[in-house]
Amino acid sequence: MRNKFISKINKVNFTEWYKLIKKNKLKFHHIKKIGEINRDKNEFATSLIDTKITFKKKTITRAVHLEGDSVVVVPIIKSNKQVKTIMVKQFRVPIGKFNLEFVSGGVNNNRFKAAAIREVKEELNINIKSKDLIELNKGKIFLMPGNNFARAKFFAFIYDIKNIEINRFKSLRTGNNKNGEYLKTVVKNFNEIKSLKTASIIISLKLLQDKKLINL
């Protein structure tokens, strides 16, 4: 089952995936790398593999998109007894338009908290520490298990600021421009984003309510 990857990130993703499914006593007929994108310098890489396996006497073929782990971070902003959040607006090629999202980014070597701290600084220009992070879920959540290995951990942090200070987050331009990431921050009430239909937002809101951090 040798599959050579140019990208170190893709190699790690493949190894993680292979270890996980090997525990489920599958019989492998073949695993073939179809292609990969190597942008390790930009902290991004992805690959596509084709598989043929037998599980419980049934043989199936499936393509698997191997993406790395990611982190999602929800700011809970407390200002003058009001609770709001800060999101980022950026253009997303797969949907062909701008999208509102919580802070997010890739994770290397299972260092989720380090990634969360880095992304909050990069996307919101806010400095937080590991102790500030509230873990919203144990383990990793599979985002699209039908044909994708994408997994994520979700965090939140509480940020107390004066009402006048929150104004600077209404259109702050951030992001890693060298990697083609151009972001603009947006301040929202949590009730305003209930209608947004992306997996990370729906999951984030559910986890926040489960932890009793917000009321919708």
C-alpha positions as CSV (number, residue, x, y, z in Angstrom):
1,M,0.0,0.0,0.0
2,R,2.8,2.4,-0.8
3,N,1.8,5.9,-1.8
4,K,4.4,8.5,-2.3
5,F,3.5,12.1,-1.4
6,I,5.4,15.2,-2.3
7,S,3.8,17.2,0.5
8,K,4.7,16.4,4.1
9,I,1.3,17.5,5.1
10,N,-0.4,15.1,2.7
11,K,1.9,12.3,3.9
12,V,0.8,12.9,7.5
13,N,-2.9,13.1,6.5
14,F,-2.6,9.8,4.7
15,T,-0.8,8.1,7.7
16,E,-3.5,9.4,10.1
17,W,-6.3,8.1,7.8
18,Y,-4.7,4.7,7.3
19,K,-4.1,4.2,11.0
20,L,-7.7,5.0,11.8
21,I,-9.4,2.8,9.3
22,K,-7.0,-0.1,9.8
23,K,-8.5,-0.5,13.3
24,N,-11.8,-1.4,11.7
25,K,-10.6,-4.7,10.3
26,L,-11.0,-3.8,6.6
27,K,-9.5,-5.8,3.8
28,F,-7.7,-3.6,1.4
29,H,-7.6,-4.5,-2.3
30,H,-6.0,-1.3,-3.4
31,I,-5.3,2.3,-2.3
32,K,-4.1,4.5,-5.1
33,K,-3.2,8.1,-5.0
34,I,-4.9,10.0,-7.8
35,G,-3.4,13.4,-7.2
36,E,-2.3,16.0,-4.7
37,I,-1.8,19.7,-4.2
38,N,1.3,20.7,-2.4
39,R,1.4,24.1,-0.8
40,D,3.2,23.2,2.4
41,K,4.9,26.6,2.4
42,N,1.4,28.2,2.6
43,E,0.3,25.7,5.3
44,F,-2.1,24.0,2.9
45,A,-2.1,20.7,1.1
46,T,-4.7,18.1,0.0
47,S,-4.9,14.8,-1.8
48,L,-7.3,12.5,-3.4
49,I,-7.1,8.7,-3.2
50,D,-9.1,5.9,-4.8
51,T,-9.8,2.8,-2.7
52,K,-11.3,-0.7,-3.0
53,I,-12.0,-2.4,0.3
54,T,-14.0,-5.3,1.7
55,F,-16.0,-4.7,5.0
56,K,-18.3,-7.4,6.4
57,K,-18.1,-9.4,3.2
58,K,-19.1,-6.5,1.0
59,T,-16.7,-5.0,-1.4
60,I,-16.9,-1.3,-2.2
61,T,-14.9,1.3,-4.1
62,R,-14.7,4.9,-2.9
63,A,-12.7,8.0,-3.5
64,V,-11.5,9.7,-0.4
65,H,-10.5,13.4,-0.1
66,L,-7.7,13.6,2.5
67,E,-7.7,17.0,4.2
68,G,-5.8,17.8,7.3
69,D,-7.2,18.6,10.7
70,S,-8.5,22.1,11.4
71,V,-9.5,24.3,14.3
72,V,-12.5,26.6,14.6
73,V,-12.5,29.4,17.2
74,V,-15.6,31.4,18.3
75,P,-15.1,34.8,20.1
76,I,-17.7,35.6,22.7
77,I,-17.5,39.3,23.0
78,K,-19.0,40.9,26.1
79,S,-19.7,44.6,25.8
80,N,-22.0,46.7,28.0
81,K,-24.0,43.6,29.0
82,Q,-24.4,42.6,25.4
83,V,-23.0,39.4,24.0
84,K,-21.7,39.5,20.4
85,T,-19.2,37.7,18.2
86,I,-16.6,38.7,15.7
87,M,-16.6,36.8,12.3
88,V,-14.4,37.1,9.2
89,K,-15.6,37.7,5.7
90,Q,-13.6,36.2,2.9
91,F,-14.1,35.1,-0.7
92,R,-14.4,31.3,-1.1
93,V,-13.7,29.8,-4.5
94,P,-15.9,26.7,-4.1
95,I,-19.0,28.7,-3.6
96,G,-17.9,31.7,-5.8
97,K,-18.8,34.4,-3.3
98,F,-17.9,36.0,0.1
99,N,-18.6,33.9,3.1
100,L,-19.0,34.8,6.8
101,E,-17.1,32.4,9.1
102,F,-15.6,32.0,12.5
103,V,-11.8,32.1,12.9
104,S,-10.4,28.8,11.5
105,G,-7.2,27.3,10.2
106,G,-5.1,24.2,9.7
107,V,-3.5,22.2,12.4
108,N,-0.1,20.5,12.4
109,N,0.9,17.6,14.7
110,N,-2.3,17.8,16.8
111,R,-1.3,21.2,18.2
112,F,-4.9,22.4,18.2
113,K,-4.5,25.1,20.9
114,A,-1.3,26.5,19.3
115,A,-3.2,26.7,16.0
116,A,-6.2,28.4,17.6
117,I,-3.9,31.1,19.2
118,R,-2.1,31.7,15.9
119,E,-5.3,32.0,13.9
120,V,-7.0,34.4,16.4
121,K,-4.0,36.7,16.2
122,E,-3.8,36.4,12.4
123,E,-7.5,36.9,11.6
124,L,-8.6,39.1,14.5
125,N,-5.4,40.7,15.7
126,I,-6.3,39.6,19.2
127,N,-3.7,38.0,21.6
128,I,-5.0,35.1,23.6
129,K,-3.3,32.5,25.7
130,S,-3.9,28.7,26.0
131,K,-5.7,29.2,29.3
132,D,-8.2,31.5,27.6
133,L,-9.5,28.8,25.3
134,I,-12.7,26.9,26.2
135,E,-12.8,23.5,24.6
136,L,-16.2,22.9,23.0
137,N,-15.8,19.3,22.0
138,K,-13.7,16.3,23.0
139,G,-11.9,14.4,20.2
140,K,-12.3,15.5,16.6
141,I,-15.5,16.1,14.7
142,F,-15.8,14.6,11.2
143,L,-17.1,17.4,9.0
144,M,-18.0,15.5,5.8
145,P,-17.5,11.7,6.4
146,G,-19.2,10.7,3.1
147,N,-16.0,11.1,1.1
148,N,-13.7,13.4,3.1
149,F,-11.3,12.9,6.0
150,A,-11.7,16.6,7.3
151,R,-11.8,16.7,11.1
152,A,-12.0,19.7,13.4
153,K,-11.9,20.8,17.0
154,F,-13.9,23.7,18.2
155,F,-12.9,26.3,20.8
156,A,-14.3,29.6,22.2
157,F,-12.9,32.4,24.2
158,I,-14.5,35.2,26.2
159,Y,-13.3,38.8,25.5
160,D,-14.5,41.7,27.6
161,I,-14.2,45.1,25.9
162,K,-15.8,48.5,26.0
163,N,-18.4,49.4,23.5
164,I,-16.2,51.9,21.8
165,E,-13.5,49.4,21.3
166,I,-15.7,46.9,19.5
167,N,-16.0,49.5,16.6
168,R,-12.5,48.7,15.4
169,F,-13.6,45.1,14.6
170,K,-16.4,46.2,12.3
171,S,-14.2,46.3,9.3
172,L,-10.7,45.4,10.3
173,R,-8.7,44.0,7.4
174,T,-6.6,41.0,8.4
175,G,-5.4,37.6,7.1
176,N,-2.2,36.1,5.7
177,N,-1.9,38.2,2.5
178,K,1.2,36.2,1.5
179,N,-1.0,33.1,1.2
180,G,-3.7,34.9,-0.7
181,E,-5.9,35.3,2.4
182,Y,-7.7,38.7,2.5
183,L,-10.2,39.0,5.4
184,K,-12.4,41.6,6.8
185,T,-13.8,41.4,10.3
186,V,-17.6,41.7,11.0
187,V,-19.3,42.1,14.4
188,K,-22.6,40.2,14.8
189,N,-25.1,39.2,17.3
190,F,-25.4,35.4,17.7
191,N,-29.1,35.5,16.7
192,E,-28.1,37.2,13.4
193,I,-26.1,34.2,12.3
194,K,-28.6,31.4,13.0
195,S,-29.7,31.4,9.4
196,L,-26.2,30.9,8.0
197,K,-25.9,27.4,6.4
198,T,-22.3,26.3,6.8
199,A,-21.3,23.2,8.8
200,S,-18.8,25.0,11.0
201,I,-21.3,27.7,12.1
202,I,-24.1,25.2,12.7
203,I,-21.8,23.0,14.8
204,S,-20.3,25.9,16.6
205,L,-23.7,27.3,17.7
206,K,-24.9,23.8,18.8
207,L,-21.7,23.3,20.9
208,L,-21.9,26.8,22.4
209,Q,-25.5,26.1,23.5
210,D,-24.6,22.8,24.9
211,K,-22.0,24.5,27.1
212,K,-24.5,27.1,28.0
213,L,-22.2,29.9,26.8
214,I,-24.9,31.5,24.7
215,N,-28.7,31.5,24.5
216,L,-30.5,31.6,21.1
